């Protein structure tokens, strides 16, 4: 996608620098294939296993990247984020490793396994009502009390650049991919994937996959302006987040299409991944396989990278 | 354990030959570690991931090994086995790959995912009542009708030698293990593990792990003769099988101890493995971690290999 490189804001050198700086704190995750899923999809699938990333999700990459650009004064006062799960865990672990105090605001109803993990990493957890206003208010209170720096889970350039490193590794291992598909919630992973495919792929497309129930990114791309979700309810709890203003222009330039899938298709794809690859992935990860299976006319006969975003599932709340 | 090598029947060269002959048909499975589980156990744990073996269990090794020693005439008439799951799948797949007809007798109540897989590999399935007499009768009928050769899932030397190759690979990768722990049902995996640790380990012990509900191997080792289970009921459905007469003498010579665990401890260990390593393993696999966590006085401070036997779980029947 060399024609879009000129209009992308972050430069290739920035991606390379971020990849170098976060390397000591993250895992290089494996790329897995499945004979069965290749036959089922008619495509050649390469799963990038971010469920095996530290704390169980790609969010670790963005969190480490965001902490790496803090000033000494900012590091001394700590960081705060509000998150229904994975980014909260990621900030908690990254901050622990880097010796920075972390405050995490979590809405009631967050899967217990995610809340326990954040506490386990030594962060201070503040509970709040499960809506955006309550989350932001709780975050503001912590900022006023402590002077902590707020970190957005997806809509910030250091986070996007950190997320891009998953696809950089994938392309390094499989250089001739026809495209990479990533789930889209807030858009931080998809924007990072778009940057990495544009700069490091060899005519490598970037696609998004999204639950139909929260199709704000799909509609935003179609309308040319950011759309919202009325009532965000999906089993893919990591993808409920509103598409962000920093991510959207990158997605507009670098993403060929976003594919929507139904809840039942997400559950079926998740079950296939568990049964056939023996990997525990969360519903948000299954969305990309669901899209590839739903639209064979777009994906069959192609060599495709699929970003499995994470594996933090509450085993007490499984859909099967 | 050089002192026991002299009294073991199969020789080291036999193990090396079998490892060579089955290599083209099996996967070399990865060895995985977990920082969290190391801290929890106080030991240094190396999980040999046979859930990532072809058809999802170590049984593939024994099945390929058993088919490899058939005469041309035997190959022409096919093979038959009765199995509640993994060995049936393994024979079905191995036979398909090697161009041999397979008949699999399966008791009613076998997890659907295992039955579907056997059919998917092209084997002929015969259903029978869920008791040993019915299984053996159905098997005899097939032998009389077709001339097929019967394969025992665990109590046969070619199967034991095939199973041993998992531990041979593990020791090749981690040569200084203090011991390897494997689950015990019929005893074919544990006997193979005992041979491999004795011949290839460097003062490497071999331990068994067994559900208390079906502790025939534990009692057999203690009494010095094969004991039976009254009413074999455990969530570890792969371990209900009666300890076999070919396996027992090898286990007597090569196994230091067998550790028993309760059903709740198996479920808790399985949940830990799923949540922390993101790997789908079946209850029989979790038995080894349950034992290591239950007996820290035996295992802490040691470098331990754990054979995760398989990952074929019916996701519709989970215990959490």
Interface residues (C-beta under 8 A of the other chain):
Chain A: X51 X52 X56 X113 X271 X274 X275 X278 X279 X280 X281 X311 X313 X315 X316 X318 X320
Chain B: X51 X52 X56 X113 X271 X274 X275 X278 X279 X280 X281 X311 X315 X316 X318 X320
